[in-house]
Amino acid sequence: MVVDQLSSVPEKDVQLDRLFQALADATRRDILTRVTAGEYSVSGLSALYAMSFAAVQKHVAVLERASLVAKERRGREQIVRGNHDGLQKARRLLDQYEMIWRERAHRIAEILAED
């Protein structure tokens, strides 16, 4: 059953899936780039894209669920800013994959040098 399969996925993997799902979309990457450089209100962000306010709000929600951005209410506006810790998680994981790839390439080079 699908529900049983989902409940057996470790929380760490669920968080990583959310992280890379959030980064897989060009609009979300653009929003992340903007809010990493400076704070934006959700309405300010929605003025930058040819889509509805609700659509931008959903993109921000996906980024927030992935811990890539943080939202804070200030008066009537919701302010969005980049979350450095979330970006660090992505970098650390990609560094691990790069290390695996480099070790494999090094082993292949050693095998080829033996011949």
C-alpha positions in Angstrom: 0.0 0.0 0.0 1.3 3.5 -0.9 0.7 4.9 2.5 2.7 2.1 4.2 5.5 2.7 1.7 5.6 6.5 2.4 5.6 6.0 6.2 8.7 3.7 5.9 10.7 6.4 4.1 13.2 8.0 6.7 12.5 11.6 7.5 16.0 12.6 6.3 15.1 11.3 2.8 11.7 13.1 2.9 13.5 16.3 3.6 16.0 15.8 0.8 13.2 15.0 -1.6 11.5 18.3 -0.6 14.8 20.1 -1.1 15.5 18.9 -4.6 11.9 19.1 -5.6 12.0 22.7 -4.7 15.2 23.3 -6.6 13.9 21.5 -9.7 11.7 24.4 -10.8 13.2 27.4 -12.6 10.7 29.9 -11.0 11.5 28.6 -7.5 15.3 28.9 -8.2 14.8 32.4 -9.4 12.8 33.3 -6.2 15.5 31.7 -4.1 18.2 33.8 -5.9 16.2 37.0 -5.3 15.4 36.3 -1.6 19.0 35.2 -0.9 20.2 38.6 -2.0 17.6 40.5 -0.1 14.2 40.3 1.5 11.0 40.5 -0.5 7.4 40.5 0.4 5.3 37.8 -1.3 3.3 40.6 -3.1 6.6 42.2 -4.2 7.7 38.8 -5.6 4.4 38.3 -7.4 4.9 41.6 -9.2 8.0 40.1 -10.8 6.4 37.1 -12.4 3.7 36.7 -15.1 1.6 34.5 -12.8 -1.0 34.9 -10.1 -0.2 36.0 -6.5 -1.5 32.5 -5.4 0.9 30.8 -7.8 3.8 32.7 -6.4 2.6 32.0 -2.9 2.6 28.3 -3.7 6.2 28.5 -5.0 7.2 30.2 -1.8 5.4 27.6 0.3 7.3 24.8 -1.5 10.6 26.6 -0.8 9.6 27.2 2.8 8.7 23.5 3.3 12.1 22.6 1.9 13.7 25.0 4.5 15.3 27.0 1.7 13.4 30.2 2.7 11.8 31.6 5.8 8.7 33.7 5.9 7.9 36.3 8.6 4.7 38.3 8.9 5.4 42.1 9.2 2.2 44.0 9.5 0.0 43.1 6.6 2.9 41.6 4.5 4.7 38.3 4.6 8.4 38.9 4.2 10.5 36.1 2.5 14.2 35.7 3.0 16.7 33.0 2.1 17.6 30.3 4.7 21.3 29.8 4.8 21.0 26.5 6.7 18.8 25.0 4.0 21.2 25.9 1.3 24.1 24.4 3.3 22.2 21.1 3.4 22.0 21.0 -0.3 25.7 21.9 -0.7 26.8 19.2 1.8 24.8 16.5 -0.1 26.2 17.6 -3.5 29.7 17.6 -2.0 29.2 14.0 -0.9 28.1 13.0 -4.4 31.1 14.8 -5.9 33.4 13.0 -3.5 31.9 9.6 -4.6 32.3 10.5 -8.2 36.0 11.7 -7.7 36.9 8.5 -5.9 35.4 6.4 -8.7 37.3 8.5 -11.3 40.5 8.1 -9.3 40.1 4.3 -9.1 39.4 4.1 -12.9 42.6 6.1 -13.5 44.6 3.7 -11.3 43.2 0.7 -13.2 44.1 2.2 -16.5 47.6 3.1 -15.3 48.2 -0.6 -14.4 47.9 -1.6 -18.0 
